[in-house]
Amino acid sequence: MRRRRGGLAALVPGLWLALFFAFPFLLVAKLSLSHTALAMPPYAPQLDLAAGWPGLVETVRGFDLATYRRLIDDPLYLKAFASSLGLAGAATGLLLLIGYPIAYGVTRFRPATRRLLILAIALPFWTSSLIRIYAWIAILKPAGLLNKALGLLGLPALNILNTNAAVLLGLVYAYLPFMVLPLYAVLDRQDAALLEAAQDLGASPRQVFWRVTFPLSLPGAAAGALLCFIPMVGEFVIPDLLGGSGTLMLGRTIWTEFFANRDWPTASAVALVMLAALLIPILLVQRHARVAP
């Protein structure tokens, strides 16, 4: 009876993954092996279920890797991949530098104050992300709040909007809670007895932090880095609104191919290559977690 219940419990997430991950993944993989056509939908070959097995065989024969070869030959896509990985990596590094002191500082307060601070960190999620990004446009535009404040201080105006710097700023702002919360969860669960033991053995506060606190918080840092880096690589809204036409990122590239160029096979191929690239950091973190004592 218990085995049957365990099997039913495992069946539900299996069906969920099959319906919302495996099937869409296979559909996108099929599209990436197709080629564009003046039809609706705009790709070929298309599977004709009424043709039965011969129709399936004919559809499979029409697949090829021409779209993937075009991704390698066209420098535009390589530049988009490099730009996305570079901006996401730089933003992740900044998030670690900013988020770690915030998370560590929150753990130094009393429990009641901690809850208020965590609420303040999560408070931006209560508003639409689109509205928050539009607010940054009002701040960073040439006649915006930032340049007005700089003018009052006698400082020169900054041209930040529609640059990679604006995209980086928007990414750090939007994903900061995703970095702080995992770090706080790990730091808050650390055993205070370990810190006291290190101090009793003669370690200074700086040594206690670098030899005890920081190593024990690395799983939280890795989790926060993955939570931020993976969605930032495929981000669309922030580069589109803050980066302008000069910013190349994979999210905008996929949108352009799907909706502007109506090149569904190329958009699908870009999405699959991006997914394959994002599997690398996930596997590295899992490997490190297995070998860690």
Summary of the structure (lengths in Angstrom):
residues: 293
radius of gyration: 24.3
end to end distance: 36.8
largest distance: 79.0
contacts: 844
relative contact order: 0.12
helix: 79%
strand: 1%
